C-alpha cells in the first residue's frame, strides 16, 4: 500500500506512511483502516487493520485485539449495507460519504470512506446521533405544530405559554401581532417592543433578502419549513433561529427554535476538519518521517521555505546531512537516545540552509512502528530576542557600574584637586622665596611641581572617565585634525609601524572638544603601538555612520573614527575589562589604566559612544562615534582662553577669596598677595556676604564652589543681585560648572591652578577701566 494513497484519502496530502503518526490517535474523529474480504458465495465483507483511540470513544467498544477481525465479528448485527457500501469504496476506488445509524450500537454517524489501495479503504466518522435526533425532532415538531394549528387552533393558548420555542403571529404588513413568552426570553425585548418594531429590522442585514423571499411565499399561502436566519437581540448580539411558518386567514403563524449553539458546534466541527486537512501543508514547522536507520522518508512543505532545499533533494538523505558541524556530536547522541527510549523532546541544534547559514531548530521525535516521526520548530527569532535581552541586561549592568564608579571617581577627583591646589600653591610661593643660587633646591622644587602637574593630568583623566570634565565642544573636522597630527603620531609610533588611512569622502564635522579628542587619538595610537610591540600596521579610519539602528545611540548621523592594529588582540575576559578605570595589561610604571576610560568618558559626554572589538590573533579595533555638528555651541570663558584685555592688567585689586578648606584658602591668599593684590578672606558663603556688604569697594570675588551651607554658584547669584557688574571667578575641583551658573560668574578656574593661571584668570575677569 502506498502512503500517499492513504494520506490523500485522509485529505492531508503526502504526510505519513501506513504506520501513521501518533497525531492520528489524537484526532476527535474515529479512524478505521480496513481490508475487503470476499466470502465463498461472492458476498463482500471487510476486516479491521487499524483503529484509533477515538474509535472506542465513538462506538463504545474496546479496540483490544480488533486487528484482523471481521466487522461481523465485532458488530454481529451490523446492517448489511455497511458491508457492501464500504467494500465498494475500495473495489470502485471512489470516495463516498454516508450518514446513517448502526442499530446495534444505537448511534448515528457522519462517515467519509475513501480508497487507500486495491481492496483497502479508510473510514473517518463522527457521532451525529444528537444532531440527527434534533433534526428529526424539529421536523416532527413542525409537522405536529402545523397539524395542531390547523386542527386544534383552540388549544393554542396553553401551548403558547409553555412552549420553549418562539411562537409568533404576524400580519402581512411585517409586524408581529402576538409573541409568546419564549420570544421575549430569547430575544430580550418586551412584548410591546417586538410588536412595535417591524420584524424585518431585527433580521441580520445579510439574511434580509432570503427572509423577504420566504415571507412572500408564506403570504401566498405556501408553508415554509426549516428556514434559518439571524435575529438581533436587545443586547445587540444575534441569535440563529430555525423557523417553521404556515399561513392562515391572512395571518402568518410561525415557530422558531434557537439553533445558535448547534451552529457553533457545526462551525467547530468544520474547523476541526479543516485543521485535519491542512495539518502538514499549513504548518511552518518541519515535519519529517525518518527510517529507524536514520534516513529521511517523507518531508513536509515547510522544508523548502525554511531551509531552501526541495523535498526531492532531501528524500533519502541521512538525518545528519544538514546538521551544523559543531552540533554533529550532539545530534548523534540524541539519535542514540531516541533509539533507546523511543522519544526525544526539546532538542536544540543548528541546521545548515541552502546558503550555508546556520539555523536553530528545536526538535521533538517519537518512534511509531518502524519509523520515526519528528517535528522541528525554528528558534532563530527566539534566540535573537534572548541574545538581545542578554546584551541589553549586560549593557545596563555595565552602565550602572560605570555610573556608580564615575560618581565615586568624580568625588575623589574633587578632593584630590583640593590637595593638589594646596601643594601647588605652596610650591609656587616657595619658589618665589628660594635662593636662586641653590641649584639643588631649585631642582627638587621643580620635580615637586612636575609631580603636582602630573597629578593634575591624572585627575583630568579621572574626570573624563566620570564624564565631569570641562569640555568646549565645537564643530571639528576630525579627519583633518588627525591628518594634522602626523608628526606627533610618527614620533609616538616609531619607524617600524606602517600607518594606513581610510578616509571617506566628504565626512561632515563632528561636535567634540578638539583638545580632548587629540588626547583620545594619542591614547588609542599609543595603546595600539604597545599592543604591536613597536612593529606592524596601524589603520586610521574616518567615515559617516547612521545611528538610527544603533540601540546605544540617539537617532541621527555620526562620525566614526577608528584605530585598528594587527597586534595579538584580546581575549573575552580582557576585552570586558579594557575600559574599566585603572585596568591595564602594561607593566608597572607604563600606564595608569585610565587612557581608555578617558576616551570612553569623552565619547559619552560628547553624546556618542566608544567601542572595542578584538579577538585573539585578530588585532583590535577601537572606534569613537561622535554626533555630526549642526552648529558650534556657545562657549563659557575658561582659564585656558587667551586674554584680550592686556591693557587692563597690572592694577592691584581688592579681592575677596572664599574657600571652606583652610589650606586651599591660605594658598590662594598667598598667591594673590604675591601678585600684589589686597585680599579679604572668608571660609563660608554667609561670612563672605557679610564682608561684601561691609566692604563696598571689593573689585573681584574668587570663590570655591563646593562649600557647606551655600555653594559658590549661590553666593555668586546673591552678590550679582546686589552688584550685577561684579566680576566673580568660580573655582572648582570638579570638571564642569553647576547648571545655570554661567549667568552669575565671569569665568571658571579649575583646581589646582598655578600662580600664572590665577593671574591670567584675574586679568580676564577684572573690571574694565572707568
C-alpha positions as CSV (number, residue, x, y, z in Angstrom):
1,X,0.0,0.0,0.0
2,X,1.3,3.5,-0.9
3,X,1.5,6.0,1.9
4,X,0.4,8.8,-0.5
5,X,-2.8,6.9,-1.3
6,X,-3.6,6.5,2.4
7,X,-3.0,10.2,3.2
8,X,-4.7,11.5,0.1
9,X,-7.7,9.7,1.3
10,X,-7.4,11.5,4.6
11,X,-7.3,14.8,2.9
12,X,-3.7,15.5,4.1
13,X,-1.6,15.0,1.1
14,X,1.7,13.1,1.4
15,X,2.2,13.3,5.1
16,X,2.6,9.9,6.6
17,X,3.2,6.2,5.9
18,X,0.7,3.4,6.5
19,X,2.1,3.3,10.1
20,X,0.7,6.8,10.7
21,X,2.0,9.1,13.4
22,X,0.7,9.4,16.9
23,X,-1.1,12.6,15.8
24,X,-3.9,10.5,14.3
25,X,-4.6,8.9,17.7
26,X,-5.4,12.4,18.9
27,X,-8.0,13.1,16.2
28,X,-11.5,13.8,17.5
29,X,-12.8,11.8,14.6
30,X,-12.9,8.0,14.6
31,X,-10.4,6.4,12.1
32,X,-10.7,2.8,10.6
33,X,-8.3,1.2,8.1
34,X,-9.8,-2.0,6.7
35,X,-9.3,-4.6,4.0
36,X,-12.0,-6.1,1.8
37,X,-12.8,-9.8,2.0
38,X,-14.9,-11.9,-0.4
39,X,-16.8,-14.8,1.0
40,X,-17.1,-18.1,-0.9
41,X,-20.6,-17.2,-2.1
42,X,-19.2,-13.9,-3.6
43,X,-20.6,-11.6,-1.0
44,X,-18.4,-8.7,0.3
45,X,-17.1,-8.3,3.8
46,X,-14.1,-6.5,5.4
47,X,-11.8,-6.8,8.4
48,X,-10.1,-4.3,10.6
49,X,-6.4,-3.4,10.1
50,X,-6.2,-0.4,12.4
51,X,-8.5,1.8,14.6
52,X,-7.5,5.0,16.5
53,X,-8.3,6.0,20.1
54,X,-11.4,7.9,19.1
55,X,-12.9,4.8,17.6
56,X,-13.5,3.3,21.0
57,X,-15.0,6.5,22.4
58,X,-17.4,6.9,19.4
59,X,-18.5,3.3,19.2
60,X,-18.4,2.3,22.9
61,X,-16.4,-0.8,22.0
62,X,-12.9,-1.9,23.1
63,X,-10.2,-1.9,20.4
64,X,-8.2,-4.6,22.2
65,X,-7.4,-7.4,19.7
66,X,-9.5,-5.9,17.0
67,X,-6.8,-6.0,14.3
68,X,-7.6,-8.9,11.8
69,X,-11.2,-9.3,13.0
70,X,-14.1,-9.1,10.6
71,X,-16.6,-6.4,11.2
72,X,-19.4,-9.0,11.6
73,X,-17.3,-10.5,14.5
74,X,-17.1,-7.1,16.2
75,X,-20.6,-5.9,15.4
76,X,-22.6,-9.1,14.6
77,X,-25.9,-7.4,13.8
78,X,-24.4,-4.6,11.7
79,X,-26.6,-3.5,8.8
80,X,-25.6,-5.5,5.7
81,X,-25.5,-2.4,3.5
82,X,-22.5,-1.1,5.6
83,X,-20.6,-4.2,4.4
84,X,-21.4,-3.6,0.8
85,X,-21.1,0.2,0.8
86,X,-17.7,0.3,2.4
87,X,-16.3,-2.6,0.4
88,X,-17.5,-0.9,-2.8
89,X,-15.3,2.2,-2.0
90,X,-12.2,0.0,-2.2
91,X,-13.5,-2.1,-5.2
92,X,-14.6,1.0,-7.2
93,X,-11.7,3.2,-5.9
94,X,-14.1,6.1,-5.3
95,X,-14.6,8.0,-2.1
96,X,-18.1,8.3,-0.7
97,X,-19.9,9.9,2.3
98,X,-22.7,8.4,4.3
99,X,-25.0,9.5,7.2
100,X,-26.9,6.7,8.9
101,X,-27.3,4.6,12.0
102,X,-25.6,1.5,13.3
103,X,-28.5,-0.1,15.1
104,X,-26.6,-2.5,17.3
105,X,-24.5,0.5,18.7
106,X,-27.6,2.7,19.0
107,X,-25.8,5.6,17.3
108,X,-25.9,7.5,14.0
109,X,-22.7,8.5,12.2
110,X,-21.4,11.1,9.6
111,X,-19.0,9.0,7.6
112,X,-16.4,9.6,4.9
113,X,-14.9,6.5,3.3
114,X,-12.0,6.7,0.9
115,X,-9.9,4.2,-1.0
116,X,-6.3,3.6,0.1
117,X,-5.1,0.8,-2.2
118,X,-6.6,-2.1,-4.0
119,X,-9.0,-3.9,-1.6
120,X,-8.2,-1.4,1.2
121,X,-10.1,1.6,2.4
122,X,-10.2,4.1,5.2
123,X,-13.1,5.5,7.2
124,X,-13.3,8.8,9.2
125,X,-16.5,9.2,11.2
126,X,-18.2,11.4,13.8
127,X,-21.1,10.6,16.1
128,X,-24.0,12.8,14.9
129,X,-26.7,10.9,16.9
130,X,-27.7,14.0,18.8
131,X,-27.7,16.2,15.7
132,X,-29.9,13.8,13.7
133,X,-32.2,13.4,16.7
134,X,-32.6,17.1,16.9
135,X,-33.4,17.4,13.2
136,X,-35.9,14.6,13.4
137,X,-37.5,16.2,16.5
138,X,-37.6,19.6,14.7
139,X,-39.2,18.1,11.6
140,X,-41.7,16.2,13.7
141,X,-42.3,19.3,15.8
142,X,-43.0,21.4,12.6
143,X,-45.5,18.8,11.3
144,X,-47.1,18.5,14.7
145,X,-47.3,22.3,15.0
146,X,-48.9,22.7,11.6
147,X,-51.4,20.0,12.4
148,X,-52.3,21.4,15.8
149,X,-52.6,25.0,14.4
150,X,-55.0,23.8,11.7
151,X,-57.0,21.2,13.6
152,X,-56.7,22.3,17.2
153,X,-56.5,26.1,17.0
154,X,-58.5,26.4,20.2
155,X,-55.7,24.7,22.3
156,X,-53.0,27.2,21.1
157,X,-53.2,29.4,24.2
158,X,-51.9,26.7,26.6
159,X,-49.1,25.6,24.2
160,X,-48.3,29.2,23.5
161,X,-47.4,29.9,27.2
162,X,-45.4,26.8,28.0
163,X,-43.5,26.2,24.7
164,X,-39.7,26.7,24.9
165,X,-39.7,27.6,21.3
166,X,-40.5,31.1,19.9
167,X,-44.1,31.3,18.7
168,X,-45.5,34.4,16.9
169,X,-48.5,35.6,14.9
170,X,-47.6,38.2,12.2
171,X,-49.6,40.2,9.7
172,X,-48.9,40.7,6.1
173,X,-47.5,44.2,6.8
174,X,-44.5,42.8,8.5
175,X,-45.3,43.3,12.2
176,X,-45.7,40.7,15.0
177,X,-49.2,40.9,16.4
178,X,-48.6,38.4,19.2
179,X,-45.5,36.9,20.7
180,X,-45.2,34.2,23.3
181,X,-43.0,34.3,26.5
182,X,-40.2,32.3,24.8
183,X,-39.9,35.1,22.1
184,X,-39.3,37.8,24.8
185,X,-37.0,35.5,26.8
186,X,-34.8,34.6,23.8
187,X,-34.6,38.0,22.2
188,X,-34.7,40.2,25.3
189,X,-37.4,42.6,24.1
190,X,-40.7,43.3,25.9
191,X,-43.8,42.1,24.1
192,X,-44.9,45.6,23.1
193,X,-41.4,46.3,21.6
194,X,-41.5,43.2,19.5
195,X,-44.9,44.2,18.2
196,X,-44.0,47.8,17.5
197,X,-40.7,47.1,15.6
198,X,-41.1,45.8,12.0
199,X,-39.6,42.3,12.4
200,X,-37.5,42.8,9.2
201,X,-35.5,45.4,11.1
202,X,-34.4,42.7,13.6
203,X,-33.2,40.4,10.8
204,X,-29.4,40.4,10.2
205,X,-28.7,42.6,7.0
206,X,-27.1,39.6,5.3
207,X,-30.2,37.5,5.8
208,X,-32.9,40.0,4.8
209,X,-33.1,39.1,1.1
210,X,-33.8,35.4,1.8
211,X,-36.1,36.3,4.7
212,X,-38.2,38.6,2.4
213,X,-38.4,35.8,-0.2
214,X,-39.7,33.3,2.5
215,X,-42.1,35.9,3.8
216,X,-43.5,36.5,0.3
217,X,-44.0,32.7,-0.1
218,X,-45.9,32.3,3.2
219,X,-48.1,35.3,2.2
220,X,-49.1,33.3,-0.9
221,X,-50.3,30.5,1.4
222,X,-47.2,28.4,1.0
223,X,-45.9,26.9,4.3
224,X,-42.2,27.5,4.9
225,X,-40.3,24.7,6.7
226,X,-36.7,24.8,8.1
227,X,-35.9,28.4,7.2
228,X,-33.0,29.8,9.2
229,X,-31.9,33.4,9.8
230,X,-30.3,35.6,12.4
231,X,-32.3,37.9,14.7
232,X,-30.9,40.9,16.6
233,X,-31.3,40.6,20.4
234,X,-31.9,43.6,22.8
235,X,-28.2,43.4,23.8
236,X,-27.0,43.8,20.2
237,X,-26.0,40.2,19.7
238,X,-27.5,37.9,17.1
239,X,-29.1,34.5,17.5
240,X,-29.7,31.9,14.8
241,X,-33.4,30.9,14.6
242,X,-34.8,27.9,12.6
243,X,-38.4,28.8,11.5
244,X,-41.5,26.9,10.5
245,X,-44.2,29.2,9.2
246,X,-47.8,28.5,8.0
247,X,-50.4,30.9,6.6
248,X,-54.0,31.1,7.9
249,X,-56.7,33.6,7.1
250,X,-54.2,36.4,6.1
251,X,-52.0,35.8,9.1
252,X,-48.7,34.0,9.5
253,X,-48.3,31.6,12.3
254,X,-44.6,30.7,13.0
255,X,-42.5,28.9,15.5
256,X,-38.7,29.2,15.8
257,X,-36.1,27.2,17.6
258,X,-32.9,28.8,18.8
259,X,-30.1,26.9,17.0
260,X,-27.2,29.2,17.8
261,X,-25.4,26.5,19.8
262,X,-25.9,24.0,17.0
263,X,-24.4,26.4,14.5
264,X,-21.4,27.0,16.8
265,X,-20.9,23.2,17.2
266,X,-21.1,22.8,13.4
267,X,-18.6,25.6,12.9
268,X,-16.3,24.0,15.4
269,X,-16.6,20.6,13.7
270,X,-15.8,22.2,10.3
271,X,-12.8,23.9,11.8
272,X,-11.5,20.6,13.1
273,X,-12.0,19.1,9.7
274,X,-10.1,22.0,8.1
275,X,-7.3,21.6,10.7
276,X,-7.0,17.9,10.0
277,X,-6.9,18.6,6.2
278,X,-4.1,21.2,6.5
279,X,-2.0,19.7,9.2
280,X,1.2,19.4,7.3
281,X,0.6,21.7,4.4
282,X,-0.2,24.7,6.7
283,X,2.4,24.1,9.4
284,X,5.6,26.3,9.4
285,X,7.3,23.6,11.4
286,X,9.5,21.0,9.8
287,X,7.7,17.6,9.8
288,X,9.6,14.5,8.7
289,X,9.3,10.8,8.7
290,X,12.6,9.0,9.2
291,X,13.5,5.4,9.0
292,X,15.0,3.6,12.0
293,X,18.4,3.6,10.4
294,X,18.2,7.4,10.1
295,X,17.1,8.3,6.5
296,X,14.5,10.8,5.5
297,X,11.5,9.1,4.0
298,X,8.9,11.9,3.7
299,X,9.1,15.7,4.4
300,X,6.5,18.4,4.8
301,X,6.2,21.5,2.6
302,X,7.9,23.7,5.2
303,X,11.4,22.3,4.4
304,X,11.9,24.3,1.2
305,X,10.5,27.5,2.9
306,X,12.7,27.2,6.0
307,X,15.9,25.7,4.6
308,X,15.8,26.3,0.8
309,X,16.1,22.7,-0.2
310,X,13.4,20.9,-2.3
311,X,11.7,17.9,-0.8
312,X,13.1,15.8,-3.6
313,X,16.6,16.8,-2.8
314,X,16.3,15.7,0.8
315,X,14.3,12.5,0.4
316,X,16.6,9.6,1.1
317,X,19.3,11.7,2.8
318,X,20.6,10.8,6.3
319,X,19.2,12.6,9.3
320,X,22.5,14.4,9.9
321,X,23.0,15.6,6.4
322,X,22.1,19.2,7.3
323,X,23.3,19.3,10.9
324,X,25.8,22.1,11.6
325,X,29.3,20.7,12.1
326,X,29.7,21.9,15.7
327,X,26.4,20.2,16.7
328,X,27.1,16.9,14.9
329,X,28.1,15.0,18.1
330,X,25.0,16.3,19.9
331,X,22.8,15.1,17.0
332,X,24.3,11.6,17.1
333,X,23.9,11.3,20.9
334,X,20.3,12.4,20.6
335,X,19.6,9.8,17.8
336,X,21.1,7.1,20.0
337,X,18.9,8.3,22.9
338,X,15.8,8.2,20.7
339,X,16.6,4.6,19.7
340,X,16.9,3.6,23.3
341,X,14.0,5.5,24.9
342,X,11.6,5.9,21.9
343,X,11.2,9.7,22.2
344,X,13.2,13.0,22.4
345,X,11.8,16.4,23.4
346,X,13.2,20.0,23.0
347,X,16.5,19.1,21.4
348,X,18.1,22.3,20.1
349,X,20.6,22.2,17.3
350,X,21.7,24.1,14.2
351,X,20.9,23.0,10.6
352,X,22.6,24.4,7.5
353,X,20.3,26.0,5.0
354,X,20.9,26.1,1.2
355,X,23.1,29.3,1.6
356,X,25.3,27.6,4.2
357,X,23.9,29.7,7.1
358,X,23.2,28.0,10.4
359,X,19.6,28.0,11.5
360,X,18.5,26.9,15.1
361,X,15.7,24.4,15.4
362,X,14.1,22.7,18.4
363,X,13.3,19.0,17.7
364,X,10.8,16.5,19.2
365,X,10.7,13.0,17.9
366,X,8.9,9.7,18.6
367,X,9.2,6.2,17.3
368,X,6.0,4.7,16.0
369,X,6.2,1.2,14.5
370,X,9.1,1.0,12.1
371,X,9.5,4.8,11.5
372,X,10.4,7.9,13.4
373,X,8.1,11.0,13.4
374,X,9.9,14.2,14.1
375,X,9.0,17.9,14.3
376,X,11.4,20.8,14.2
377,X,10.5,24.4,15.2
378,X,12.6,27.4,14.0
379,X,14.2,29.0,17.1
380,X,16.2,31.8,15.3
381,X,13.9,34.6,16.3
382,X,13.5,33.5,19.9
383,X,17.3,33.1,20.3
384,X,17.8,36.5,18.7
385,X,15.4,38.0,21.2
386,X,17.1,36.1,24.1
387,X,20.6,37.3,22.9
388,X,19.4,40.9,22.6
389,X,17.9,40.7,26.1
390,X,21.1,39.3,27.4
391,X,23.2,42.1,25.8
392,X,20.8,44.7,27.0
393,X,21.0,43.4,30.5
394,X,24.8,43.2,30.4
395,X,24.9,46.8,29.0
396,X,22.6,48.1,31.7
397,X,24.7,46.4,34.4
398,X,27.9,47.8,32.9
399,X,26.3,51.2,32.6
400,X,25.2,51.2,36.2
401,X,28.5,50.0,37.4
402,X,30.4,52.7,35.5
403,X,27.9,55.4,36.6
404,X,28.5,54.4,40.2
405,X,32.2,54.3,39.7
406,X,32.1,57.6,37.8
407,X,30.3,59.3,40.7
408,X,32.9,58.0,43.2
409,X,35.7,59.0,40.8
410,X,34.3,62.5,40.4
411,X,34.2,62.9,44.2
412,X,37.7,61.5,44.6
413,X,39.0,63.8,41.8
414,X,37.5,66.9,43.6
415,X,39.2,66.1,46.9
416,X,42.4,65.3,45.1
417,X,42.3,68.6,43.3
418,X,42.0,70.4,46.6
419,X,45.0,68.6,47.9
420,X,46.9,69.4,44.7
421,X,45.8,73.0,45.0
422,X,47.4,73.3,48.4
423,X,50.6,71.6,47.2
424,X,50.9,73.6,44.0
425,X,50.1,76.9,45.6
426,X,52.6,76.3,48.4
427,X,55.3,75.2,46.0
428,X,54.7,78.2,43.8
429,X,55.0,80.5,46.8
430,X,58.1,78.7,48.0
431,X,59.6,79.0,44.5
432,X,59.5,82.9,44.8
433,X,61.4,82.7,48.1
434,X,64.0,80.3,47.0
435,X,67.7,81.4,46.8
436,X,68.4,81.3,43.0
437,X,71.9,80.2,43.8
438,X,70.7,77.0,45.4
439,X,70.5,74.8,42.3
440,X,69.9,71.6,44.2
441,X,66.9,73.1,46.0
442,X,65.6,74.5,42.7
443,X,65.8,71.1,41.0
444,X,63.9,69.4,43.9
445,X,61.2,72.1,43.8
446,X,60.9,71.7,40.0
447,X,60.5,68.0,40.5
448,X,57.8,68.6,43.1
449,X,55.9,71.0,40.7
450,X,56.2,68.5,37.9
451,X,54.8,65.8,40.1
452,X,51.9,68.1,41.0
453,X,51.2,68.8,37.3
454,X,51.2,65.0,36.6
455,X,48.8,64.6,39.4
456,X,46.6,67.3,37.8
457,X,46.6,65.5,34.5
458,X,45.7,62.2,36.2
459,X,42.8,63.9,37.8
460,X,41.7,65.2,34.3
461,X,41.7,61.6,33.1
462,X,39.6,60.6,36.1
463,X,37.2,63.4,35.4
464,X,37.0,62.4,31.8
465,X,36.0,58.9,32.8
466,X,33.4,60.3,35.3
467,X,32.1,62.5,32.4
468,X,32.7,65.6,34.5
469,X,35.5,67.2,32.6
470,X,35.1,70.8,31.4
471,X,34.5,70.3,27.6
472,X,34.5,73.1,25.0
473,X,32.7,71.2,22.1
474,X,32.9,72.9,18.7
475,X,32.4,71.9,15.1
476,X,35.6,69.9,14.4
477,X,36.9,68.4,11.1
478,X,38.3,65.3,12.9
479,X,39.6,63.8,9.7
480,X,41.7,66.9,9.1
481,X,42.6,67.2,12.7
482,X,44.1,63.7,12.7
483,X,45.9,64.5,9.5
484,X,47.5,67.4,11.2
485,X,48.8,65.1,13.9
486,X,51.1,63.2,11.5
487,X,54.4,64.4,13.1
488,X,53.2,63.7,16.6
489,X,51.9,60.3,15.6
490,X,55.0,59.3,13.8
491,X,57.2,60.3,16.7
492,X,54.9,58.3,19.1
493,X,54.7,55.2,16.9
494,X,58.3,54.8,15.8
495,X,59.8,53.7,12.4
496,X,58.6,50.1,12.5
497,X,54.9,50.8,12.3
498,X,53.2,51.5,9.0
499,X,50.3,53.9,9.2
500,X,47.5,53.5,6.7
501,X,44.5,55.8,6.3
502,X,40.9,55.1,5.1
503,X,39.0,58.3,4.9
504,X,35.6,58.5,3.4
505,X,34.9,61.4,1.0
506,X,33.1,64.5,2.5
507,X,33.0,63.4,6.1
508,X,31.0,66.2,8.0
509,X,32.4,67.9,11.1
510,X,31.7,66.4,14.5
511,X,30.7,68.1,17.7
512,X,33.6,67.5,20.2
513,X,36.3,69.2,22.2
514,X,39.2,69.3,19.8
515,X,41.9,69.2,22.5
516,X,40.3,66.3,24.4
517,X,39.8,64.5,21.1
518,X,43.5,64.9,20.2
519,X,44.4,63.4,23.6
520,X,42.0,60.5,22.9
521,X,43.5,59.8,19.5
522,X,47.0,59.8,21.0
523,X,45.9,57.4,23.8
524,X,44.5,55.0,21.2
525,X,47.5,55.1,19.0
526,X,50.0,54.6,21.9
527,X,47.9,51.7,23.1
528,X,48.0,50.1,19.6
529,X,51.8,50.7,19.4
530,X,52.3,48.9,22.7
531,X,50.0,46.0,21.7
532,X,52.0,45.6,18.4
533,X,55.3,45.8,20.4
534,X,56.5,48.6,18.1
535,X,56.0,46.9,14.7
536,X,53.1,46.2,12.4
537,X,50.3,48.0,10.5
538,X,48.1,50.6,12.1
539,X,45.0,51.7,10.2
540,X,43.2,55.0,10.9
541,X,39.6,55.2,9.5
542,X,37.2,58.1,9.3
543,X,33.6,57.8,7.9
544,X,30.0,58.7,8.4
545,X,27.5,56.4,10.1
546,X,23.7,56.4,10.7
547,X,22.8,55.9,14.3
548,X,19.1,55.2,13.9
549,X,19.5,51.4,14.1
550,X,22.0,51.5,16.9
551,X,20.3,50.9,20.3
552,X,23.3,52.6,22.2
553,X,22.9,55.9,20.3
554,X,20.2,58.5,19.9
555,X,18.9,58.7,16.3
556,X,21.0,60.8,13.9
557,X,24.2,60.9,11.9
558,X,27.6,60.2,13.5
559,X,31.2,60.5,12.5
560,X,33.1,57.3,13.2
561,X,36.9,57.4,13.8
562,X,38.6,54.1,14.3
563,X,42.1,52.9,15.1
564,X,42.9,49.3,14.0
565,X,46.1,47.4,14.8
566,X,47.2,43.9,13.7
567,X,48.5,43.0,17.1
568,X,47.8,39.8,19.1
569,X,44.3,41.0,20.1
570,X,42.5,40.4,23.4
571,X,40.6,37.5,24.8
572,X,37.0,38.0,26.0
573,X,37.9,38.5,29.7
574,X,40.5,41.2,28.9
575,X,38.2,42.9,26.4
576,X,35.4,43.0,29.0
577,X,37.6,44.9,31.4
578,X,39.6,47.1,29.0
579,X,37.6,50.3,29.5
580,X,37.3,49.9,33.3
581,X,39.3,52.5,35.2
582,X,42.8,51.6,36.4
583,X,42.8,48.3,34.5
584,X,46.0,47.8,32.5
585,X,47.9,44.9,31.0
586,X,51.1,47.0,30.9
587,X,53.9,46.7,33.3
588,X,54.3,48.8,36.5
589,X,55.0,52.5,35.6
590,X,54.0,52.1,31.9
591,X,50.3,53.0,32.2
592,X,47.7,54.3,34.7
593,X,44.8,52.3,33.3
594,X,42.8,55.4,32.7
595,X,43.6,56.0,29.0
596,X,40.6,54.0,27.6
597,X,38.4,55.1,30.4
598,X,39.1,58.8,29.4
599,X,38.3,58.0,25.8
600,X,35.1,56.3,26.9
601,X,34.1,59.3,29.1
602,X,34.9,61.8,26.3
603,X,32.7,59.9,23.8
604,X,29.8,59.5,26.2
605,X,30.0,63.1,27.4
606,X,30.0,64.3,23.8
607,X,26.8,62.4,23.0
608,X,28.4,59.5,21.2
609,X,29.9,56.1,22.0
610,X,33.3,54.3,22.4
611,X,33.7,50.6,21.4
612,X,36.4,48.0,21.3
613,X,36.3,44.9,19.0
614,X,39.1,42.3,19.5
615,X,39.8,38.6,19.4
616,X,43.0,36.6,19.9
617,X,45.0,36.6,16.7
618,X,42.8,39.2,15.0
619,X,44.1,42.5,16.4
620,X,42.0,45.2,17.9
621,X,39.7,48.0,16.6
622,X,38.9,51.0,18.8
623,X,36.2,53.3,17.5
624,X,34.8,56.6,18.6
625,X,31.4,57.7,17.4
626,X,30.6,61.4,17.7
627,X,27.5,63.3,16.6
628,X,27.6,65.3,13.4
629,X,27.8,69.0,14.3
630,X,24.8,71.1,13.4
631,X,26.3,74.4,14.8
632,X,29.1,75.4,17.1
633,X,27.9,75.7,20.7
634,X,28.3,78.8,22.9
635,X,31.5,78.7,25.0
636,X,31.9,79.8,28.6
637,X,35.1,81.8,29.4
638,X,37.6,79.4,30.9
639,X,41.1,79.7,32.5
640,X,42.7,78.5,29.3
641,X,41.2,81.1,27.0
642,X,43.6,83.8,25.7
643,X,43.2,87.2,27.3
644,X,42.3,90.2,25.0
645,X,42.5,92.8,27.9
646,X,46.2,93.1,28.4
647,X,45.9,96.8,28.6
648,X,43.9,96.5,31.8
649,X,46.4,94.3,33.7
650,X,48.7,95.3,36.4
651,X,46.5,97.4,38.6
652,X,46.2,95.9,42.2
653,X,42.7,94.9,43.1
654,X,40.7,94.4,46.3
655,X,39.8,90.7,46.1
656,X,37.5,88.6,48.3
657,X,38.7,85.0,48.4
658,X,36.3,82.4,49.7
659,X,37.0,78.7,50.4
660,X,35.9,76.3,53.2
661,X,39.3,74.4,53.0
662,X,41.7,76.4,55.2
663,X,44.8,75.1,53.5
664,X,43.5,75.8,50.0
665,X,42.4,79.3,51.1
666,X,45.8,80.1,52.6
667,X,47.5,79.0,49.4
668,X,45.1,81.1,47.3
669,X,45.5,84.2,49.5
670,X,49.3,83.8,49.4
671,X,49.4,83.7,45.6
672,X,47.0,86.7,45.4
673,X,49.2,88.7,47.8
674,X,52.3,87.7,45.8
675,X,50.6,89.1,42.7
676,X,50.2,92.4,44.7
677,X,46.5,92.4,45.3
678,X,44.7,93.3,48.6
679,X,43.0,90.2,49.8
680,X,40.0,89.7,52.1
681,X,39.1,86.1,53.1
682,X,36.1,84.1,54.1
683,X,35.6,80.4,54.9
684,X,31.8,80.3,54.3
685,X,29.3,81.8,51.9
686,X,27.3,83.7,54.6
687,X,30.6,85.1,56.0
688,X,31.6,86.2,52.5
689,X,28.2,88.0,52.1
690,X,28.7,89.9,55.4
691,X,32.1,91.1,54.3
692,X,30.7,92.0,50.9
693,X,28.0,94.1,52.5
694,X,30.6,95.8,54.8
695,X,33.2,96.4,52.1
696,X,31.5,98.2,49.3
697,X,34.7,98.7,47.2
698,X,35.6,95.0,46.5
699,X,36.8,94.7,42.9
700,X,36.6,90.9,42.4
701,X,35.4,87.8,44.1
702,X,37.3,84.4,43.9
703,X,35.1,81.7,45.4
704,X,35.1,77.9,45.8
705,X,32.1,76.0,44.5
706,X,31.6,73.1,46.9
707,X,31.0,74.7,50.3
708,X,28.6,73.7,53.1
709,X,25.5,75.8,53.6
710,X,25.9,77.9,50.4
711,X,27.7,76.9,47.2
712,X,29.9,79.2,45.2
713,X,27.2,79.5,42.5
714,X,24.6,80.5,45.1
715,X,27.0,83.0,46.6
716,X,27.7,84.5,43.1
717,X,23.9,84.8,42.4
718,X,23.3,86.6,45.7
719,X,26.2,89.0,45.1
720,X,25.2,89.7,41.5
721,X,21.7,90.6,42.7
722,X,23.3,93.5,44.6
723,X,26.1,94.3,42.1
724,X,25.3,93.0,38.6
725,X,28.7,94.1,37.2
726,X,30.8,92.4,39.9
727,X,33.5,90.1,38.4
728,X,33.3,86.7,40.0
729,X,35.6,83.7,39.3
730,X,34.3,80.3,40.3
731,X,37.0,77.8,41.5
732,X,36.2,74.1,41.5
733,X,37.9,70.7,41.7
734,X,35.0,69.3,39.6
735,X,35.3,69.3,35.9
736,X,32.1,71.1,35.0
737,X,30.2,74.3,36.0
738,X,26.9,73.9,38.0
739,X,23.8,74.2,35.9
740,X,22.7,77.8,35.1
741,X,25.8,79.2,36.9
742,X,27.1,80.9,33.7
743,X,24.7,83.8,34.2
744,X,26.4,84.8,37.5
745,X,30.1,84.1,37.0
746,X,32.7,85.8,34.8
747,X,34.8,82.7,34.4
748,X,35.9,79.3,35.8
749,X,39.3,78.3,37.3
750,X,39.9,74.6,37.7
751,X,41.8,73.3,40.7
752,X,44.7,73.0,41.1
753,X,45.9,76.2,39.5
754,X,49.3,77.9,39.3
755,X,50.1,81.5,40.1
756,X,50.3,82.2,36.3
757,X,46.9,80.7,35.7
758,X,45.4,82.7,38.6
759,X,46.9,85.9,37.3
760,X,45.5,85.2,33.7
761,X,42.1,84.5,35.1
762,X,42.1,87.7,37.1
763,X,43.2,89.7,34.1
764,X,40.3,88.3,32.0
765,X,37.7,88.9,34.7
766,X,39.0,92.3,36.2
767,X,36.6,95.2,36.0
768,X,37.0,97.5,33.0
769,X,38.7,100.9,33.3
770,X,36.5,103.8,34.2
